[in-house]
Amino acid sequence: MSLIERSVTEDRKVSLHLDRAVASKFKRVLLVDDIRRSSRTLNAAVELLNTCGAEVEACYVILDLAFAGNPPPAKIPSDRYLPLFVISAVEDDGRCEVSGGLVVEYLGMLSHV
């Protein structure tokens, strides 16, 4: 199965491919992505997995580019969408403001030990 979506991060169309025979063997899956900007690719991946009968148990992303102003993925419940770093702003010199995410939460817990 294939699905074409527009990646805002890469500014081009991307093709998502999934082997239905393989995907249908899994009822629950963990979805991992590198960067979320618009959620379009993540929502398309969830749609593709659901079509094959798999449910996305949770979704991890390394960088959530929240500063772009786009909503989180609509097809993933908010309690199962788990970014490692949430980038809320980027300065002209490239420095990023990290405002949340699992890594930030974990490091905060370590500082209180």
DRENTIFI-550468 format. One record per residue: residue number from 0; chain; x, y negated, z negated of N, C-alpha, C in turn; residue in three letters. Coordinates in pm, whole numbers. Atoms other than C-alpha are relative to their C-alpha. Layout:
residues N
(NUM "A" (X Y Z) (X Y Z) (X Y Z) "ALA") ...
***
This chain:
residues 113
(0 "A" (84 117 0) (0 0 0) (88 -123 0) "MET") (1 "A" (-76 124 -7) (116 -351 70) (-93 -119 -23) "SER") (2 "A" (73 123 24) (9 -700 -23) (96 -115 29) "LEU") (3 "A" (-83 116 -29) (141 -1033 104) (-52 -117 -82) "ILE") (4 "A" (35 116 83) (147 -1334 -128) (105 -106 24) "GLU") (5 "A" (-97 109 -14) (317 -1670 -122) (70 -22 -133) "ARG") (6 "A" (-81 26 119) (600 -1708 -372) (33 -148 -5) "SER") (7 "A" (-30 142 17) (617 -2065 -498) (146 -17 -38) "VAL") (8 "A" (-140 8 44) (955 -1999 -661) (95 8 119) "THR") (9 "A" (-88 -18 -115) (1110 -1881 -335) (-46 -78 122) "GLU") (10 "A" (56 81 -108) (892 -2104 -113) (-10 78 132) "ASP") (11 "A" (20 -82 -119) (809 -1821 126) (-100 111 -32) "ARG") (12 "A" (88 -115 19) (574 -1530 181) (85 119 -45) "LYS") (13 "A" (-68 -122 46) (671 -1212 -1) (-96 117 17) "VAL") (14 "A" (79 -123 -15) (552 -857 61) (24 88 -120) "SER") (15 "A" (-9 -95 110) (477 -632 -232) (-43 136 54) "LEU") (16 "A" (29 -134 -50) (485 -260 -154) (-6 96 -118) "HIS") (17 "A" (17 -97 107) (367 25 -373) (-44 132 61) "LEU") (18 "A" (35 -134 -46) (356 397 -302) (-116 50 -85) "ASP") (19 "A" (121 -39 73) (2 496 -400) (16 136 -67) "ARG") (20 "A" (-18 -134 57) (101 861 -457) (83 -6 -128) "ALA") (21 "A" (-84 13 120) (368 757 -707) (-74 -79 -107) "VAL") (22 "A" (67 87 97) (171 476 -874) (-120 68 -65) "ALA") (23 "A" (120 -65 56) (-139 693 -922) (35 103 -108) "SER") (24 "A" (-43 -92 105) (66 923 -1149) (7 -67 -137) "LYS") (25 "A" (-14 75 124) (84 648 -1409) (-129 -76 -30) "PHE") (26 "A" (122 71 39) (-221 522 -1596) (31 -136 -61) "LYS") (27 "A" (-41 126 64) (-36 251 -1790) (144 -30 40) "ARG") (28 "A" (-133 40 -44) (266 57 -1669) (44 -129 -69) "VAL") (29 "A" (-60 123 50) (500 -214 -1791) (50 -77 122) "LEU") (30 "A" (-38 84 -114) (543 -496 -1538) (109 -96 -46) "LEU") (31 "A" (-112 88 33) (874 -688 -1541) (32 -86 122) "VAL") (32 "A" (-33 93 -108) (955 -998 -1335) (111 -92 -49) "ASP") (33 "A" (-110 87 41) (1251 -1233 -1332) (-47 -141 -32) "ASP") (34 "A" (41 140 18) (1084 -1574 -1294) (-148 -15 30) "ILE") (35 "A" (140 33 -27) (725 -1695 -1326) (-11 -151 14) "ARG") (36 "A" (24 142 -21) (637 -2027 -1179) (-148 -25 22) "ARG") (37 "A" (141 25 -31) (287 -2008 -1031) (-93 114 -41) "SER") (38 "A" (75 -121 36) (172 -1658 -1140) (-57 73 120) "SER") (39 "A" (60 -63 -118) (69 -1574 -783) (56 140 24) "ARG") (40 "A" (-60 -130 -25) (318 -1289 -743) (-37 100 -108) "THR") (41 "A" (40 -90 110) (240 -1144 -1086) (-144 44 14) "LEU") (42 "A" (141 -37 -18) (-134 -1156 -1023) (-17 98 117) "ASN") (43 "A" (6 -91 -114) (-81 -987 -685) (51 139 -38) "ALA") (44 "A" (-55 -129 44) (132 -714 -847) (-101 74 -87) "ALA") (45 "A" (103 -63 85) (-140 -648 -1107) (-113 54 87) "VAL") (46 "A" (106 -43 -91) (-401 -629 -831) (41 128 74) "GLU") (47 "A" (-50 -116 -72) (-189 -381 -638) (5 123 -92) "LEU") (48 "A" (-6 -111 97) (-129 -164 -947) (-141 48 -37) "LEU") (49 "A" (138 -36 34) (-498 -173 -1043) (-67 77 113) "ASN") (50 "A" (56 -69 -116) (-594 -66 -691) (44 147 2) "THR") (51 "A" (-53 -137 5) (-377 243 -745) (-42 74 -127) "CYS") (52 "A" (49 -65 121) (-549 316 -1077) (87 -18 -123) "GLY") (53 "A" (-88 24 115) (-272 189 -1304) (-40 -129 -71) "ALA") (54 "A" (29 119 80) (-334 -58 -1587) (132 -58 -50) "GLU") (55 "A" (-120 65 50) (-68 -312 -1677) (-14 -13 -152) "VAL") (56 "A" (2 -1 147) (-3 -249 -2046) (56 -131 -55) "GLU") (57 "A" (-61 126 40) (223 -554 -2080) (84 -51 116) "ALA") (58 "A" (-83 62 -103) (418 -797 -1864) (107 -84 -67) "CYS") (59 "A" (-113 78 48) (763 -930 -1946) (58 -79 116) "TYR") (60 "A" (-73 80 -97) (929 -1215 -1758) (121 -58 -71) "VAL") (61 "A" (-120 56 61) (1279 -1343 -1817) (-17 -150 -21) "ILE") (62 "A" (19 145 9) (1206 -1710 -1743) (-142 -37 39) "LEU") (63 "A" (131 56 -30) (864 -1870 -1764) (22 -149 22) "ASP") (64 "A" (-23 141 -33) (891 -2206 -1586) (-126 -81 -29) "LEU") (65 "A" (122 68 45) (612 -2368 -1787) (-3 -146 44) "ALA") (66 "A" (-5 141 -40) (731 -2717 -1685) (-67 -24 135) "PHE") (67 "A" (65 14 -131) (582 -2649 -1339) (-148 -31 -15) "ALA") (68 "A" (138 36 26) (239 -2690 -1498) (-104 101 47) "GLY") (69 "A" (95 -102 -46) (83 -2371 -1363) (-45 89 -115) "ASN") (70 "A" (50 -84 108) (-136 -2149 -1581) (68 136 -1) "PRO") (71 "A" (-56 -136 6) (-13 -1810 -1704) (-84 94 88) "PRO") (72 "A" (73 -93 -89) (-119 -1503 -1502) (-142 28 -50) "PRO") (73 "A" (140 -20 36) (-497 -1474 -1500) (-35 147 -16) "ALA") (74 "A" (34 -143 1) (-492 -1096 -1450) (71 77 -110) "LYS") (75 "A" (-68 -63 113) (-282 -1027 -1760) (-49 -68 -127) "ILE") (76 "A" (45 62 125) (-433 -1082 -2107) (116 -73 -70) "PRO") (77 "A" (-105 84 58) (-242 -1354 -2292) (81 70 -108) "SER") (78 "A" (-75 -71 104) (-147 -1120 -2578) (92 107 58) "ASP") (79 "A" (-86 -99 -66) (22 -890 -2323) (95 -64 101) "ARG") (80 "A" (-94 74 -85) (211 -1160 -2133) (113 -50 -90) "TYR") (81 "A" (-109 20 95) (555 -1179 -2295) (126 -53 67) "LEU") (82 "A" (-121 57 -58) (813 -1422 -2158) (116 5 -101) "PRO") (83 "A" (-117 2 87) (1167 -1399 -2296) (39 -143 -33) "LEU") (84 "A" (-30 142 19) (1230 -1772 -2248) (-108 -82 69) "PHE") (85 "A" (95 94 -60) (974 -2049 -2187) (75 -132 19) "VAL") (86 "A" (-71 123 -34) (1133 -2346 -2009) (-105 -111 16) "ILE") (87 "A" (103 104 -3) (927 -2658 -2082) (44 -126 72) "SER") (88 "A" (-49 117 -72) (1152 -2918 -1916) (139 29 54) "ALA") (89 "A" (-135 -9 -57) (1459 -2949 -1696) (48 -142 24) "VAL") (90 "A" (-58 133 -15) (1681 -3256 -1712) (65 -13 139) "GLU") (91 "A" (-64 23 -130) (1839 -3414 -1402) (135 70 11) "ASP") (92 "A" (-131 -66 -3) (2175 -3262 -1500) (-10 153 -9) "ASP") (93 "A" (21 -145 0) (2019 -2912 -1509) (-22 62 -137) "GLY") (94 "A" (25 -55 134) (1992 -2874 -1886) (-149 28 -17) "ARG") (95 "A" (139 -43 19) (1675 -2690 -1986) (-41 -12 -145) "CYS") (96 "A" (60 -3 133) (1448 -2735 -2282) (-75 132 -13) "GLU") (97 "A" (64 -129 25) (1354 -2392 -2413) (-94 -18 -118) "VAL") (98 "A" (100 29 104) (1031 -2419 -2610) (-64 124 -60) "SER") (99 "A" (61 -120 56) (943 -2058 -2679) (47 124 71) "GLY") (100 "A" (-32 -129 -59) (956 -1695 -2582) (48 98 -106) "GLY") (101 "A" (-38 -106 95) (1047 -1365 -2744) (140 -17 -55) "LEU") (102 "A" (-137 18 47) (1419 -1443 -2763) (7 -112 -103) "VAL") (103 "A" (2 113 93) (1356 -1777 -2932) (-63 44 -133) "VAL") (104 "A" (63 -49 122) (1121 -1609 -3180) (93 92 -78) "GLU") (105 "A" (-92 -93 64) (1375 -1335 -3252) (116 -75 -66) "TYR") (106 "A" (-110 75 57) (1660 -1581 -3305) (-45 -82 -119) "LEU") (107 "A" (57 72 115) (1435 -1785 -3534) (-14 91 -121) "GLY") (108 "A" (11 -96 111) (1370 -1473 -3742) (137 29 -59) "MET") (109 "A" (-135 -28 49) (1745 -1405 -3764) (55 -113 -86) "LEU") (110 "A" (-52 115 74) (1816 -1756 -3889) (-60 -7 -141) "SER") (111 "A" (64 1 132) (1583 -1694 -4185) (39 119 -85) "HIS") (112 "A" (-40 -121 74) (1750 -1368 -4291) (115 -32 -91) "VAL") 
***
